[in-house]
Amino acid sequence: MPSDKRQSGFKKIQSFETDYAPCTITQYVSERSGMQVVVADRQGPKVNGYFTLATEILDDSGAPHTLEHLIFLGSKSYPYKGLLDKLSSRAYSGTNAWTATDHTAYTLETAGWEGFSQILPLYLEHVLLPTLTDEGVVTEVWHIDGEGNDAGVVYSEMQSVENNGPEIMDLKARRLLYNKNIGFRYETGGMPGALRVLTADRIREFHKEIPWMESEQPQALTETIVTTAEFPDDDESIGEILVGFFGPNCVDLIATSALNVVLTYLCGSSVSVLENIMVEKEELASSVSHWWDSRPNSVIWLQPTGVESDKLESVEKRLFEILKDVASKPLDMEYMSECIKREKRQVKFHAETSESFFSTNIITDYLFGMRDGSTLKDLESLHEYDVLEKWTDKEWRDFISKWFLDAHHISILGKPSTELAEKMKKTEEERVAKRKAELGKDGLEKLAKKLKDAQEKNDQPIPPEVLDQFDVPGTESIHFIESDTARYGKAKAVGNGTGAAQGVIDAAPAGKLPLFIQFEDVPTNFVHITLHLGTSQVPVELKPLMPIFSDNFFNTHIMRDGKLVNFEQVVMELERDSVGYGLGSARQLGDPEGIAIQFQIEPEKYAAAVEWIRTMMFDSVFDPQRLKAAVSKALADIPEAKRNGQGMAAEIDAAIHLDHSSVTVAKRILVRAVYLKRLKKLLKSDPEKVVSWFNKIRSSIFTFENLRVLVAARLSTLPDPITTWDKLVTALSREKDMIPVPALSALLNDEGRNPGSVGATIVPMASLDGSFSVSTAAGLSSFADPRLAAVMVAISYLEQVEGPLWVAVRGAGYAYGTHFSRSVDAGVLCYRVYRSPDAAKALTASREAIRKIADGEVPIDKHLLEGSVSQIVVTFADEQSTMPSAAQQNYVQSVVRGLPKDWSKEILRRVRAVTREEIKAAMTEVILPCFAPGKSNVTITCAKIMTENMETSIKAMGYKVQTRELSDFHDDYGLEAPEGDDEEDENDEDEDDEDDEDDSEEDDEEESDEE
């Protein structure tokens, strides 16, 4: 393509349209510096910028990651911490960053071009000419506080992952794959021990010396290594396996596309070879995950999860027995062909619906592709799948043998260890105690002063005239995706649509029953079907079965023409007829109690999808063996889930504040831990009873009055938008009045409606190094509450990057982050602290920062307030960033929340009119109670070493404190253990498995900066 010189000094290399998604890609290069600019032009309200630098380091110091954080603290012309983020907030923008082992990407997401173009030059100066002050390193990276404890933003982040199982296994694997001269060997985020000795000078040196580098590439492995990596945990029953192979060059289009297809064939679903044998039939693992890292020598990862600890070695061997068996005999070429077609469909789908699809591919090309743009041009079409369609059985088997069998590999057996947990706790206690003794009172006071001085230097006010140089951009350049709503049947009670789509639906032939259907006419190449179903009619004692019901829904046998069709055949046909499908929570529809069945299909498969929905609802068979497989998978995943401090804090908070009948409470991990063990035994002793329970759930959910349908599509591509649903309607019960979608506030129990009597609950966990907390107080329960706009602005103001909470908590190194709950109508307001070296300090600092504003001690900042309003606009843009999400948001707003079509415009008008006094009142009446003993409850999960200090600190805040174990929050929902059964006897479970064997049948480690 002929070059096109621009006055800016940038030369156009090429421009092309992708033939599988509406996108134009144009590549430029600077004739002065060689900097590349690639523009992917596609429809939507958001402009996303990714400013990417190739970065590599040959140690665990964390210099790239700490530099990424420090970039945001000021630049040569604008040496003010927080200026970049305050201006970004006002300009409808958000900044962020991540550090991978081979690059650092700084991101700018903006609603509209005007704001993006305003922030761009300022942002790039921060990247190229940052201040990198000593004081910034103290607060942002690591410091010792006045009590002798470690803190700092980066330190909190890395401390929280240092000793979790996947991180330990990943690092051990990389040490074995790469020699000391290759950056992929190292923890680019920084190991806590290395962060404690990292200096500001070393970070400055790294920034100065970042060159474009031709990195040394790894040699092929000379031997296969199988080794064990222990990680700390109280539950030693379940571990996992990580297997790594070197793979093809990431810019080899044919080879990497073949790799994606092979991984789908091997472990892409319950019918693929590894998943089907190891998970579904032999129940050796709960899943077999797969991914590959883009590099010149890519790394392919297979990860069997939920493996019994004493079977790790045998399961690893079994994995390779299966792989050898696959390569030794003819493949299922019909299924392979389906995998190719499915992979191609999903690429088309993600290109249209994912904001990051093109950026990910463009960044990989920048790092490893050809400088002349020839490899970038590979994005133009999907011709590679046409090539793969012609591959023979031998070519596919040779490919599998080459990358998975003929070359050596490394296998890490991840094993939980109580002994290691105790040893690490003791070692850490001794380290900190020794340091405190060495520092003494004087030393600690000096460190406290050093921290205070650094905070004061960092937080020097930005002169108003600097901020006032930049106007708040207009909203004219924000192009929201317009979705034209039409309603049919019971949905018309919400109101008719006002556009052309309603005319199309009104003119279409009517169906047999007035099913509740909302259509959203959007310019998409696919059809997005969502069925929204409530669970209010499911008996409470059966609600703990909902996760198993969901997992089994698409993974079970069916009856067709009087014959049983095996689940493998069902899944193969489902994959053939769809881009994607699933059953999960309806939380994204504003209904966490409900479930959502979703299909993404090509328009010609519309009728097939409806037939599948009818089939899986009414013709599926609850087979005890399939149910047992689902229960075994779920049980195997429980220990890993119980290691998650953030997840456990949320579960305990839900158990305290939500009604026992709520699905959210009933499906908790801590319920499954008891309930599913008993269910598995009942499946053995009385399978008919269990099957009857699942049939009861089916009849409770799949009724006319409980079903709402959302169809987002280009309506012109659907020949029979309504009558196509008749095949489902005939199987439903007769027409009745719709069951209302429950209000979130209706799910609260007595404590939830009036929080405060429980106080603080502290739960120590062996798997944690830091702490997490959830504070819950009474909140708004309706979008009609007149305080809504003020509360929205007050929360947005407090949560601004470099705003009050950011400065008080993250700026002081008390936590990696904090945020308020997003459900403004839930009846409760929750405040979460995550990845904290001391959640009590984070909560105390948060309370003080908010109190000072509410009391008028600290004035409300004009520029931060402008940013708060702008960020609410960004939130609305985020909800409509893709065509399916714009359609979904229309449904949530009108059907679930009962709000008028122009509600978004009205609330934005009210938001802009909120006064400073209203903000302070919202903080006093609604937000500060989150931190008030007697008005709020606090749940904290923390490292065992922290327990005593945490109890003391939380009591000092005025809360009564109880320290509990996770097991205290178990609940069996009335499912009693079999008589004389000892539930602690795990051998019984093993014997059950053995008895049944004969007849048995959903990257580099990236450290994100700001969210």
N, C-alpha and C positions, 0 to 999 in steps of 0.2 A: 504494500500500500504506500503511495507516495507520502512523504513527510510534509507536515504543514507547520511552518514556523510561526510562532506567536510572538507578539511584542514583549510578552512577559519573560522571554528567555526559555520558555518550555516548548519542546518540539513534540508534535503528536506522532506517536509511533504507529498506532493502529486504532480502529474503531470497528466494532461489529455488534450485531444483534444476536442474542441467543435464540435458537429456534425451538426451545422447549419451555420458555418462560418469557413474559414481557419485560425484557431488560436489555439495555444498550451499554456495552462496556467500552470505554475509551482509555487508552494508555498514553501518558505523556512522560517525558524525561527532561530534567533541567539540563541545559547545555553548559551551565556553569558548575553545578555541584554533582550532577549525576543522579540527583534525587528523583525517584519515580513517583508519579501520581496516577492512580487508576480510579476512574469514576464508573460506578455501576448505577445507572439511572433506571429507577423503577418507581412505581406508583406508591403513594402513602404519605402520611403526615410527618414522618420522621426523617431527619437527615442524620446518618450515622457516619462518623469519621473514625478511622483507625490509623493512628500515627505509629508506625511500627519500625523498631530498630533491631537489627540482628545483635544479640548480646550473648556472650558466653563467658564463663569463668571456671577456673580449674581448682576450686576449693568450695567448702561449705560455709563460707563467711556470710553469704546472703547479700553481698554488695549490690548485685543487680536489683534485688527485691527492695532493699532499703533505699536505694537510689530512686526507684519507682515511687516510693512514698514521699521522699523529700522533694521531688520535683514540684509538688503542689504547694510548697511552703514559701514561694517567692522567686522572683527572677531579677535580673540585673536592673531593668528599668522600673520594675514594680516589686521592690523588696518587702512585700507585705504578706504575711501568712494569712491565707483566707481570701485574698483579693480575687484570684482566679475563680474560686468557687462561688463567691458572692456575686460576681458579675455573670457567671454562667447561670446561676439560679434565676437572676432577673431576665436573662435572655432566653428563657424557656429551654435551658440546656442542663445537661448533667455530665460531669466528668468522671472518669474511672480509669482503671488500668489493670493489666495483669502482667505477671512475669512468668514466662516459661523458660525451659532450659536453653532454648536457642533464640529467643526473641523477647522483647518487651513491647507491649502494645498500649498506647495511651488512647483512650476513647473519648469522643465527644458526641453525645446524642442530643439532638435539638429538635424541637417541634418547629419546623419551618426553616427556610434558608437564611432569612434575615438575621436571626439570632446566631446561627452557625457562623456566618461570615464575620460577625462582629467579634466573636470569641476566638476564632481561628488564629490570627496573628499573635494574640496575647498568649494563647496556649502553647504555640510553637516556641515562643521565646522562653517560656518556663521549661520546656523540654531541653532546649539547646543551651540556655544561659541561666541555670538555676542558682540560687544563693548558696545552698548547701552549708548552712551554719552549724556551729558546734551545738547551739541550743536546740536546733531542730533535731539533731541526732539524739540528744538527751531524752526528749519527750516522745519522739516518733519511733525511735529504734529500741533503746534499752536504757534503763537506769535502775539504781537501787533507791527505794523510797526511804523516808525517815525512820521506818521500822525495820529496815534491813531486808525487805522483800524485793524480788525482781519485778519489774513492770516495764511498760512501753508498748506502743501499738503493735509493732512488728513482733516483738517478743511474745505478747499475748497471743497473737495469731499463730506463731510457730510452736509455742509451748502447747497449744491446744491440740496439735496434730502429731507432735513428736513421738508419742508413745501409743498411738492407735495402731491397730493391727495392719490395715492396708498400707499405711505410711511406712511402717517398719519393713513390711514385705517388699514394697516397691523399691525402697532404698537398697535393700540387700540384693535384689535382682539387678539393679543398675550397677552396683559394685562388681557383680560377676560378669556382666555383659561388656563393660567398658574399662579400658586401662586408664591410668592416671593423667594421660594427656588429652582426654576427651571430656568435654563439658557435660555430656549427658550422664556422666557418672555421679555428679554432685547434686546436693540439695540446694537448688538455686534460691529457695526461700530463706535459707540460713538455718543452721542447727542452733538451738538455744545456747549451747556451750560456746559456739563460735560467735554468736551475736553479742555475748557478754564481753568479748575482747575486740570486737570490730570498732575501728576508729573512724572519726570523720575524715581524716586524711586519706584513708584507704578508699572510702566511698568517692571522694573527690578525684583520686587517681583513676578509679574505674571509669568515672564519667569522662575524664579527659582522654583516656586511651581507647575508648570504644572504637575499634576500627571495623571496616568490613573485613571479615576473616574467612580464609579458606581453611576450614577446620580439618584436623586429622580425622580420618574415618576408621571405624573399628575393624579389626581383623575377624575373620570367621572364627567361631568357637572351636577350640581343639578337642574339647571333651564335653560330654553331657554331665551336668551337675544337678543333683537332687539334694537339697539341704533344708534344714528346719530353721525357722525364725520364730522365736517366742515373743509374745506380747502380753502385757499385764491385763488380767481380768479375774474376777471372782468365779465366773462360770467357765469351767474347763471342758465342757462337753462338746462344743462345736468350734471347728476352725475352718480354714479355707485354703485353697491352693492357687498359686499364681505361676503360670507357665509362659516363658518368653522365648520367641524364635526371631532371628533376623529375617527380614522379608525383602521384597523388591524395592527399588528406588521409587520414592513417592511421586516423582514426575513421570514415571513410566505409566502412561495412561492405561494401556491394555492390561499390564500386570496388576496394577492396583485395583482396576475395575474387576478383574478376575478374582482378586483376593476378597473383595467385598461380597461377590457372589458365592465364593467357596465358604466364607464365614457364615453367610445366610444358610447355605446348604447344610453346614455342619451343626450350627447352634443358633439359628435365627428364630426358631419357634419350637413348640412342643412336638412337632413332627420331624424336625431336623435331627440328624443322626445322634449327635452327642446328647442333646436335650432329651430326645425320646428314650434313649437307652439309660443314661445315667440318672435322669431326673424322674421321668414318668414311669419307667418299667422297673429299674433296679433300685430306685430311691436312694442313690448314693450321694446326691447333692440336691440343694434346693433350686439351683440354676447353674447354667454354664454361660457366664458372660464372655463377651469378646469385643476387642477393639484393636486398632493399630495406630501407632504413632508415626506421623509423617516425618521422614528423614531420608537422607540419601541411602542409608541402610535402614529401612523402616523396621519397627519392632512390632511383631504380632503377639498379642496377649490372649491367652485363654484362662478363665478364672472360674473353676468350680467353687461355688459358695455353699455354706451350710453343710459342711462335711463333718461327720463325727470324728473327733480328735484322734481316736485310736484306729481310725481307718484311713488316715490321710495318705500313707504310703501306698496302700493297696488301691485306693481310688485313683491316685496319680498313675499307677501302672495300668489300671483299667482304661484310663483315658487313651493311652497310647496303643493298647490292644485294639480298641475300637478304631482309632485312626489307621492302624496298619490293616485292619480288616476292610475298611472303606477303600483303601488304595489297592487292595489285592484282588478285587473282583469288580465286575461291571457296575458302574454307578446307575442310579435311577435317573436316566437322561430326561425323562418327561418332567420329573420334579426339578432337575437342574435348569431346564428350559423355563419353568415357572419362576424359579429364583431369579433368573436373568430379567424376565419381564417385570417381576415385582420390584427388583432393584431399580430398574429404569423408571417405573411409575413413581417410586418414592423419591427419586432424584428430582423429577418434574414437580412433584408435590412440594418438596422442601424448598425448591428454587422459588416457588410462588409464595409460600406461607412463612418461611423462616427469614428473620431479619439478618441472620448471620451466615446464610448459605454462601453467598458470593464473597463476603469478606474473608471467611475461613479459607476458601480456595485461592483467593488472590494473595493473602498473606503467605500461604505455603509456596505459591509460585515465586513470590518476591524472595523468599529465603533460599529456595532450592532450584528454582526454574532457570531457564535460559534468559540471559540478559536481553536478547533481541526480541523477546515477546512471543516467540514461537510456542512455548509451552502454555502461556496464558491463553493463546488462541484455541487451545483444546477445550476451553469452556464454551465455545461457540455452539457445539452440537453434542449429541450423545451417540455418535457413530460407533464408539467403542463397543456398545452393546450389540450392534449388528455384527461386528467381528466375532464376539464371544458366542453369538447364536450358532456360528458355523464350527465352533470347536468340537472335536470328536471326544468320545469317552476317554481315549488314550491321552489326549492333550490335557484334559482335566485331571486325570489320575497322575500324570507326570507332574503337573503343577503342584498337586497336593503332596506328592512324594518329595519333590524338590525342597519345598519350604517347611514342611511339617515333619518329615520322616528321615530323609537322607542327611540333613544337616543336624548338628548338635543343638541342644536346647538347655535352658536352665529351668528348674522347678523349685519353687519356694513353698514349703509346707508351713503354713501359718498356724501356730499352736498357742492357745491361751494358757497362761500360767499364773496361778495364785501366788506361788512362791516368788516369782519375779515381781508381782505387784507389791508384795510386802517388802522385798529387797529394795525396790526403787523408792518406795515411800521412806524407808529408813535412811537410804543414801541421801535423798533430797533434804530430809530433816537435819541430818548431820552437816551437810554442806552449808545450809542456811544458818544453822546455829553457830558453826565455826566462824562464819563470816561476821555474824553479829558480834561475837565475842572479840574478834580481831578489831573490828571497827570501834567498839565501845560507844559510850554515850556521845563523846565529842565527835567521833567519826560519823555517827548517824545524823547528828545535828548539822554537820557540814554538808552531808549528802542531801538532807532536807532543804537546806538553803540553796544548794546548787540547783535542785529541781525547781524550787520556787522562783529563783532568778531566771532560769531558762523559760519557765512558763510566762513570766512577766515580759521577757524580751520577745518571745514568740507572739504574744497577744497584744503587742502595741497597737493602738487603734490606727485604722487606715484613714488618712485625711479625707473628709467628705468630698473635697474638690477633686480628688483622684477618681472616686466612684462616679461623681457627677459628670465626668468627661464622657461617660458612656450612657446614651439614652436607652430606656427600655424599648426594645423593638416592638413594632406593631404585630398583630396576629394575622395580617392579610396573607403572609406567605406560608401559613400553615394550611395544608390541603388535606382536610379530613376525608377519609374514605366514605362515600355516600352509599348507604344501603337502603333500598326501597322496600318498605315493609308491606306485606299483604297477609290477611288472616282468613282462615276458613273454619267453619263448624263452631265448636265451643270457644275457639279463640276469639271469635267476633265479639264476645262479651267484653273483651279488653278494648275494643274499638276497631273500626275499619282503618286500613292504611289509607294514606292520602295521595299516593302517587300512581303511576301507570301500572305498577305490579298488581294492585288490588283489582284493577279492571281485568287483567289477564286471568286472575284466579276466579273472579266472579263469572267470567265467560266460560270457564272450563267446566266440563261435566261434573256434577256433584257425586259424592260417594254414597255408599249404603248407609253410613251413619255419620253424624257431624263430628268426626274426630277433631280434637284440638290440634290444629296445625298452624304454625306461624312460618311464612315464607319470607326470606330475605333475598332480594334480587341484587346480586353483586357480580362484578366482572371477574369471574373465576373460571378456570378450566376444569374444575372439579365440582362434585356435589358433596356438601358436608351435612350429614344427617345426625341430629342429636335427639335421643328420646329421653325425656326427663321424667323420672318416676319417683314417687315418695315412698317412705318406709313406715309411715305412721300406722298402717294396718298390720304390720308384722308383729306377732306376739313378742312381748319384751323378752321372754326367756329364750327366744330363738334369735334375737338380734346379734349375739356374738357369732352366729353362723354366717353373717353377711360377707365377711372377707372370703370365706370358702365358697359361698354361693357365687360371688363375683369372679373368683379365679376359675371356677369350674364352668362358668356360663358358656364360653366359647371352646372349652377343652373337654367336651364330653361326647358320648355316642348319641345318635339320634335315630328315630324311627322314620323310615321313608318307604311308602308303598308296602307297609306291613313287614318290612325287613329292617334288621338292625344294621346301621352304618357306623363303622368304627370311628373313634374320635380322630385318628390320624387322617382318614379320608375327609372328614368334616373340615379339619384345619387346612388341608391342602386346597380344598375347594373354596374356602373362605379367602385364603390368600390369593387365589386365582381371580376372584371376583372383586377384590378391593385393593385400595392403596393402603389402608389401615383400618383397624377396627378394635374395639375394646369396651369393657364395662368397668367403670370406676366411680369415684365420688362425684356428686354434682356440686361440689364446693365452688367450682368456677362459674356455676350458674347462680351463685348466691344462695345455695341450699346445701349446706354440709351434711344434712340428714338424708338427702336424696341420693339416688344413683343415676348415672347417665350412660346410656348405651350410645356409642358413637361409631359411625361409618364414614370413611372418606373414599369416594369412588369416582370413576369416570362416568360421565352422564349416561352412557349407554348401559351402565350396570345399575341404574336406579331401581328398576323393577326387581332385579336379582337381589339387591340389598334389602328391599322390603320383605321379599320372600325369606331371606336368611333371618331377618328379625323375627318373623312369625315362627319359623322353624325352631330357632333356639329358645324362644319363649315357651312353645307348646309341644314340640315334638322331641325335645331333648330327654335323655334318660339319665336319671340319677343312679349311676352305677356305683355300688359300694367300693369297688376297687379303684375307680377314678377318684371318688371322694377321699379315700385313704391316701392316694398319691398327693392330692391337694393338701390334706392335713399334714402329711409328712414334710412337704416343702415348707409349709407355714411354720411348723415346729422348729425346723432347722434354721429358719431365719431369725428366730426370737433372740438367741444370745447376742447376735450382732446388733440387733435393734436396741437391746437393753444396755449396750455400751455407749449409746448416743445420749450425752448429757442434755442437749437442747431438746431432743425428742421426749426424753423421760420427764423433764420439767413441765413440758406442755401437757403430757398425759396426766400427770398428777394434778396439775391445775384444772384440767377438764373434769377429773373425778371429783374434785372439791366443789366445783361451781355448776356443773351441768346435771340435769336430771338423770337418774339411773336408767330411765327408759330411752335415753338418747342413743342413737347409733354411734355417735362420736365417742361416747363413754363405753358402750358395749364392745366396740371393735378394737379397744386399746390393746397394745402388746401385753400389758400386765393382766388383762383378762384372758387373752389367748394362751398365755403361759400355763394357766391352770385348765381352762375349759377344753383346749384342744387335746391335751394329754388324755383327758377323760373321754373325749369324743372318739379318739382313735381306738380306745379299748372297747367302747360301746359299738363301734363299727364292726368289731370282731365278734362280740357276743350277741348283739341284737341289731344287725344291719337294717332290718325292715323298719325299725323304729326311727333310725336316723334318716332313712330315705323318706319316710312320711313327714318328717320335719321340713325337709327341703321342698317337698311338694306343697306343704302348707305355706312356705315363703313364696313359692311361685304363684299360688292362687291369691295371696295377699297383695302382691305387687302388680301383676299383669292384668289390670282391669281397665275398662273404658274410662272410668272416672279418675283414674290415677295416672293417666298417660298424657303427656304434652309433647308434641313433636316440633322440632325446629329444623327447617330445610334451608340451607344457604347455597344458592346456585345461580347461574345465569338462567333465569326462568325459561328463556327461549329454547334452551337445550332439553327441556323436559316436556315430552309430548303429552303425557297424562299426569300432571302434577298431583291430582287428588285421587282419581279412581285407582291409581296404582296401589293405594293403601287399602283397598277393599279386601285384598287377600289377608291382611292382618285384622281388619275390622271384624270379619266373619268369625274369627277365633276369640274375640274379646267378649266380655259380658255385655248385656244390653245397655242402652244409653242411660246414664244417670248424671246427676249434678256433679261437677268437678270437686274433688277433695282439695281444699286450699293448700297452698305451699305454706308450711309453718313459718311464722316469724322467728327470727333468730332468738329474740328475747323470750319466746315461749319455751325454749329448751332449758332455761335456767331452773335450778332447784332453789330452795329457800335461801341457802348461803349465797348463791349466785345473784339472787334478787337483792340481797342485803349483805354484801361481803364485809368481813372484818372479825368475825368471832373465832376463826381458826388461827389467825396470826401467821407466823412464819413456820414453814415446814422445810427442814434441811435434810437432804438425802445424800450421804456420802457414797461415791462410786469409785471402785478400784481402777476403772478404765480412764478416769479423767485426771488431767494435770491442772486444769483451771476450774472455772465455775460458770454456771448459767443461771439466770433467774427469770421468773415471770411474776409480776405484781398485778393484782386484779382488784378493781374497784367498780362501783356502779357507774354505768355510762348511759348514753342516749339509747333509746329503744325504737326510735322512729325517724324516718327521713323528714317527717313533718315538724319535728322539734324546732322551735324558733331559734335555738342556740346552735343549730347544725353548722351554719356558715362560720360562725365565730370559732367553734371547736375545730373545724377543718383548718382555718387559718392559724389558730394557736398551735396546733400540732405541727403543721407545715413550718411555722416559724421556729419552733423548738428544734425540729429535725434538720434544719438547713445544714448543708455541709459548711463547716466553719461557723455554724450557729451556736446557740447557747449550750445545748447538750453535747455537741461535737467538741467544743472547747473544754467544757467541764469534765467530760468523761474520757473521750478518746485523746484529746489534747494532753490530758494529764497521765495517759497511759493506764487508765483504770479498766479499759475494756477495748476490744476490737470494734464493737459497735453496740448501739441501742436503737430500739424503735418501738413505737406504739402500734397497737393492732389496727388493721385497716378496715374492719367491719364497723362502720360508724353506727349501725342500727342494732348491734348485738345485745344491748342492755348492760354490757360490761365494757370497761376500757382496760386493756392489758398493756403493760410496759415490759419489754423484754431486754435483758442484758445478755450479750453472748460473747464467748471467748474472753472471759475476764480473769485476771490474776486475783481479783478480790471483788466479788459482786456486791458486797456490803459497801465498800468504798464507792463503787460506781453508783449505787442507789442513793447514798448520802449526798454525793456531789450533784446528782441529777435533781434531787429534792431542793437543794439549796439554790441551784441555778434558776429553777422555775419559780421558787418562792420570791426571790429578789425581783423578778420581773413582775409577778402578780402583785407584790406589795408596792411597786413603783420605785424600789430602791435602785434598780437598773432600768433605764429608759428603753422603750421599744425603738429599735434602730430602723430608720427610714428605709435604708437600702436592703436590709434583711427582710423587711416587711414586703417590699416590692418583689423580692425573690420568692417569698412564700406564696404570693398570689400567682406568680409565673409558674411555680412548680405544680400548683394545682391544675393549671392549664396542661402542663406536661403529663400529669397523671391521666387526664382525659384522652390525650393523644396516645399514650401507651395502651390504653384500653381499646384503641381502634387502629393499632399499628399495622394489622394485616386484614385481609378481607374476611376471613372466618371470625377473627376477634371483633371486628366492627359489627358483624351480624349477631354474634353472641351477646355483645353489649346491648344491642337493641332489645333482645329478648329479656335479658336480666332486668333492664330498666323498666320495661313495660309490663311483663308478665309476672316476674318474681317480686319486684319492688312496687309495682302498681303506680309508677310515676309517669307523668305526661311526656309526650315526645320532646317537648322543648325544655325539659327539666334541666338538662346540662347547661343550656344557655341561661336559664333563670338562676341556677345556683352560682354560676360564675359571676352573674351580675350582683348577686347578694354578697359573694366573697369579696368582690372589689369594693363593696360599700361598708365592710366591717370596720368598726372604729377601734382605736387603741383601748378604750375603756371596755369594749365588748370582749376583746382578746384577753384582757386581764381578768375579767369576770369569768370567762371560760376556763382559764387556768385555775382560778380559785375554786370554782364550783365543781368542775368536772375532772381536771387533770391532777391537781395536787392531792386529792383523796387517794390516788394510786400509791402515795408515799406516806399515808397517814395510818398509824396503828388504830385499830377499831373501825376503820373505814375500808381497809384493804387487807388482802391476804397475799403472802409472798411464798413462792415455791423456789427453792434453790437446790440445784445439784452441783456437787463440788468434789474435788479430790479429797481422799480420806485425810490427808495431811492437814487440810484446811479446816476440818470440822470444828475444833475447839475455838479457834479465832473467829470463825464465822458466827458461831453461837453468841459469843461475847459482843461482837460488833452489831449484830441484828437486835440483840436485847438492848444495846445502847441506843438504838433508834426508837425504842419504845414498844417493840413487838414482843408478845409472848412467843416462845420458841419451842418447837418439838423436833427432835431428830429421829428420823424414821428410816426404815429400809425399803427398797423397792418392793419387796415381798409383802409389805404391809398394805400395798395397794392392789394386790391380787383380788380377783372376784370371780366366782364360778357361776354366777347367774342361776343358781339353783340346780346346776348339773352336778349331782353328787358322785363321789368316787365309788367304784364298785366295792361291795362289802369286803372288808379284810384286805383291801388293796393298799400297799405302801407306795405312795406316789414318788418317793425319793429313790425307789429301786429302779434305776435306769436299765438294769439288765432285762427287766420284763419287756421293755420296749424293744431291745435287741432281739429277744426270743420271738416276739410277735413278728418282727420283720423277717426273721429266718423262716418261720413257719409258713409265711405267705409267699415266699420267693417263687415257688414252683408255679403258682397260678396268677402271678401279678401281671399285670399289664404294664422385659422392655430395657489418652492424651498426655501429654506431659502434665506433670503436676503444675497447676497454674495458681499463683497467689494473687487474688484480686485485691485491689487497693481499697476502694471506698464503699463497697456495699457487701 
